[in-house]
Amino acid sequence: MNLVLRAARLEDIDLLFAWVNRPDSLAAKLRTKGPVGRVEHEVWFRKRLADPRCRIWIALIDEVPIGQVRFTRSAEAWEIDIYVIAERRGGGLGRAVLIRSIALLGSEHTGERVLARVKYANTASLRLFERAGFSIAAEANDHVVLTANLVEGS
C-alpha cells in the first residue's frame, strides 16, 4: 500500500463535489446543512485553490483517490477538514492521512496551531484526532474543538 498526498488541482472538482455530497460527509459537517449545488461548489473550490491561506491535498492509495484533507487559515489557527471514503476507513488509514498532512503543513508553518471542530456524535473522528495527538480545547453546543501544534516533520 502506497499512501501519497498530492496538492488538489482543478481536475479534482468533480471528485470533491461527489465526496462533499455523500450522506456520510454531509452528516459530519457543521456548517453545511444539505447537499451542495454544483455552481456553489465550483465557485467555492476555485476560490480555495487560489487562496494562499488554504491547502487541499488529495490522499491516494496506489494512485487511486481515497480522501482529502483541507487546512484553512482562520484568525486563530489552521482549521482542518478531513474525509476518507467509507470503503477505506479503519485500520489506521485516516490517522496516516492526518499525520502526513500535518507534517506537510508543519514544514511550512512550524509552531502554529491546527484546530478541528468535530460533532459530538462523530465518535470515530473524535478518536482519530485524539489518537493523532490533538487535545480538547473547548466545547460548544453541537461540537468539540480539538487542537494540536504544527511541528516540522510531525
N, C-alpha and C positions, 0 to 999 in steps of 0.2 A: 504494500500500500504506500503510495507516494502522495503525501499531502503537500499542496502548493497553494500559496496565496498570491494572487496577481491583482494588480490595480484594475478596478472596473473601467470599462470603456463604453462608448455609446452603443456598441453592438450588444451589450448586456441588457438593454432597455426592456426587451420582451421577457427575458428570464426573470428579472426583478419584478416586472409587472405581474407575472404569473405567481411568483412567490408571495408578494405582499397581499394578494387576494385569496390565498389559500385559507380555509377556515381556521387551521391551527395557528397561522400567522396573525390573522385578524383577532383571534381570541386573546392573544398575548399583548396586543397593542394597547397603550394607554390613551393615546391621542386620536388614533384612527378608529372610528366607531362603526364603519361599514365598508363595503367594497370601494376601492379607489377606481375612479374613472380613468380611461385611457389618456385623455388630454391632460388631466390633472397630474397623472403620473409622469408623462413626458416632460411637462414644464418643471416639475419638482426634480426629476432626475438630471435634466440638463443643467439646472441651477446648482445641484450638488456637485456634479462633475467639474464645474467651473469655479467652485468655491474653495479658496485656499484653506479655509477652516474646516474642511470636510475631507475625510479619507474613506473610500469604499474599496474593500477587497473582496474578490470572489474566491471562495475556497473550492479547490478541485482535488479529486482523488483520481489518480491515473488519467488526468486531463478531462475528467467529467465533473461539471459543476455540481456541488453538493450543498452550497450555502453561501452566505455573505456576512460580512461584518462591516459596520459603518461607525465611524467616530465623527462627531460634530462638535466643534469647539463652542461652548457656551461661555458666559461670563465667569462661571465658577470652575469648569473642568471640561474635559473631553467626554461627552456623553456617548455611550455605546449602544448599538442596536445589533444583535446577532441573530441569525436564523440558519438552522441546519435542517435540510429536508427530513421528514419523518422517517423515511427508509434508511437513513444513515445515522440516526440517533442511537445513543447507547454505546457502551464500550469506550468511552472517553474521547470520542471524536470532537464533540463540541468543546471540550476543555482544551484539546490540542489546537483547535482553530482559535479559541480565545487567547491562549497563552502566546501563540505565534503572532497574532495580530497586535497584542500588547507589546511584544518585543519590537515589532516593526515600527509602531508609533513611538515607542520609547527611544529608538535610535535617533529620532528627530526632536523629541520633547522630553528628555530625561528630567525627572523631578516633578513634572506636572501630574495632576490627578486625573483619574478615569472615574466616571460616575455611571452607575447602572440603575435604572428605575424598573423594578420588577413587581408585577401584580402579586398580591399575597397568594392567590390561587395557583400561580405558576411555580409550583414547588420544585420542578425539575430545573428551572432557570435559577431559582434561589440557591439550590445545591451547587449548580455549575459555578456560579460566581463565588460562593463561599469556598469551594474546593480550589478555585484559582487564586485564592488569597485576598479576596475582597472582604471588607467588613461592613457591618450595618452602620450607617452614619445618621439615618433619620427614618422616621416612619410617617406616612401620610394615611389618609382615609382608605385609599384603594391600592396603595403600593408601598414598597420599602425602597429606600435609597441605599445603595452599597457603593463603597469607594475603594480605590487602590491607587498607589503611586506608580508612575511610569519609571521603569529602570531600564537603562540601555541593556539589550540582550536578555531581558527578563526570562 
